[in-house]
Amino acid sequence: MMRGRGLVNRLAVIAAAFLAAAPACAEEGYALWLRHAPLEGEALAVLRAAAPIVPVMIDGPDSPTLAIAEDELRRGLAGLQGYERPRLTRDSVEIVLSCGDEKGDGAAGFAIAPERVDGRPAVVIAAEDHVGCLYGSFALLRALGQGQPLGEIRLTEAPAMPLRMLNHWDNPDGTVERGYAGRSIIDWWHLPEKLDPRLIDYARANASIGINAIAVNNVNARAFMLEPRYIAKLARLADAWRPYGIRVFLSARFSAPKDIGGLATADPLAPEVAEWWKAKADEIYAAIPDFGGFLVKANSEGQPGPQDYGRSHAVGANMLAAALGDRGTVIWRAFVYKVDDSTDRTMQAYAEFQSLDGQFAENVIVQIKNGPLDFQPREPFHPLFGAMPETRLMLEAQITREYLGQASGIAYLAPLWKEVLDADTGRGGTVAQIVSPVGMAGVANVGSDRNWTGTHFDAANWYAFGRLAWDPSLTAEQIAREWTAQTFVRAETPREHIARMMLVSRETVVRYTSPLGLTHLMGTGHHYGPAPWVCDLERPDWNPCYYHRADRKGIGFDRTAAGSNALVQYAPEVAAGWADPATIDDKYLLWFHHVPWDRRIKGGDTLWERLTAEYAWAEIGLQARMRGWEDLRGQIDAERHAAVAADMARELKDARWWRDASLAYWQSVNGLPLPAGARPIPESLEAYKARTFPEAPGQ
Ligand code: BDP
């Protein structure tokens, strides 16, 4: 049965819409992909003719979530129509939200279709629950924002993965580990009394791409964030984000029972420890009934964990899982490597975790980085994917660009994530198929910068992460196009131009930082810029030399049976594809093989010639991109055009630095001259080595 809102109610909503209408403001990036710039030409005429009015609810109660959906539709439609507020005429098309249950997490998705309701034209957004309707509302705006005519939009979607999560590496003091976009957006000091309205805009942006879980603090966690005063702060966040379909998680320090609980031990098998965690969980659930659970980095990079007591990861995780019970989930990270283990670093996580398959409790998820090393510009997929069929596995990606230029230049990461998601593990499907029943987490790249992400294009990575967690079968191209249309420009030619530019950007970063499968060549500590010469850090596997193994004869890490045999951790057919340096895809050549400098590789060049060419291609590509961007002047707003041009100039400078410093170093090892025609290296190796950056973020 249709339940209209009544004229008075409807007028009140229209008045509210008038008040809520966003003032026109400078293009500073704050609005992200929810910018809702007016449509142009025919699309604008069509939408104005339809003149949608405020939505009407049918069947079922109102809720904060539906109020948000209505508000978003009003804002969005007004923006797209080029009005300060939505226009109402007698022939208006109604947008009808038909939303089922208030409770529910939107897992069943939504359907959008043009229909006639009470004899009038309408667009119906139908869902099983209110969050589903919120997702549908954003999907409608996304389609309209790309210029699709209102009456032709038909969509039926449901999220592919249940958990679509952001991991904040934010510290309670407002700093952000590996954050390059200002300070943390969460002001812990002033919570719970004061909630920055920005956190509501944050929830809007996240809900619009289907993000439904946020771990609010750094995995290198402070135990005091489990104290009552922090639970109150967390509860305020949970209350604010709940209507947007977002649940909060907390990174928990495994030694908390000792650190803040007054116990003598944090041994997971000590009964008092289990009791402490159970009481802590009860306390959290009393304040936050839908608390998601704990994210845990244990026995990794100095963090405490069950191994401190001779217990396995599974024993530690299961103890916490029992404390949560069926109320929540323990997300246990598989990013581990040991000080005293001389095994190839890329093999250590598999060695520690694979044999634990089947031992983790039902409400434990093992969270695995995309590759076996550490968020490098390119890595083969992590061998644990497919190797733990009895364990719930989740993919961890890094949205913040720790190793890909941070907040300089442009690196659109969807192609990186797609490379992993689409990889066939040879053990029960692609990575996407293996993680889809569980989810994906992305290390967030947001901060207090006005544009949220440091550069305008980094917002595309946040957006793409959410879209891929919603639907990993989307292509990087599709996502680039839809983001560009909503963020920058809808017209076909400039939009395609920007999308193409985005699509090659990550490969360009690979070319000038770590071509042909090289990896981990960056500066110590801050992880910015080249330092392939670093060989003397206390831990062997912190040194670039450990990874490139360059000597007079050749370069690359032999991971075949003659070397570390990391290949053995992959399914036989996958390993077979990578085992032969003559046939392996060049992109993984030096990841798996130590290759002589003078070996002719695919295409006929020697390795040395090809390596030098990779750097040169990157430089040429960046110059072409800058010219292309210049051509877009006038087609996008001046503020963002100038900001992006500056980002590009910085990247070209950095790419040259990477190339010059790397080649100077490789030459010092192999004694080879640069191939004919190569640009000379302007400075000496010593000069590159002498550069220091005490002010670099992440130091
Ligand atoms: C590395 C980062 C470090 C993180 C670590 C992790 O450099 O800051 O704490 O990953 O994922 O990439 O735990």
Boltz pocket constraint, residues with backbone or C-beta under 6 A from the ligand:
constraints:
  - pocket:
      binder: B
      contacts: [[A, 177], [A, 178], [A, 219], [A, 220], [A, 297], [A, 301], [A, 335], [A, 374], [A, 375], [A, 402]]
      max_distance: 6.0
